[in-house]
Amino acid sequence: MRHLKKGWKLKRTASHRKALLRNLAMSLLEHKKIVTTVAKAKALRPFVEKIITRAKRAVIREKNGQLPEGMKYDIHSRRLVASLIPNKAIVQELFDTIAPTVLDRPGGYTRIVKLGFRRGDAAELAAIELVDWGAPQDGNVSLKQSKK
């Protein structure tokens, strides 16, 4: 029986699974919506929600002035998140735009929507997206439009 065994193995080694979740999390935080298999989406959801919660609590501490003397940012939380998300631009976007947007939400920052089956291997696909964002607010699209 599988009692009290949380998490998904996804038929990968621990290091491969860790790399997969990091890459999926970076893509989700950058594009706000990604399409993947249902199993990967279900494994990604708690991973990303913990990261967003950590960033949200850091933003709350920064706004309320609950930091030690002379500190402007919660450096500890930023470094913990940066250890999971190695892209500095995505970490900056998480703390500057995503976390302040979800301050009022007590959790459930992501939504999984099943999309059907993939044609090549009949894997069940799902879209995982951040709840407070619509499709047009993609970071890359806005950067490309501003350059033109």
Protein Blocks (a to p, Z undefined) as FASTA:
>chain_A
ZZhiacjeklpafklmmmmmmmmmmmmmmnopacddfklmmmmmmmmmmmmmmmmmmmmm
mmnopacehiabdfklmmmmmmmmmcfklmmmmmmmmmmmmmmpggjjbccddebjcfkl
opacdddddfkbcfklcfklmmmmmmZZ
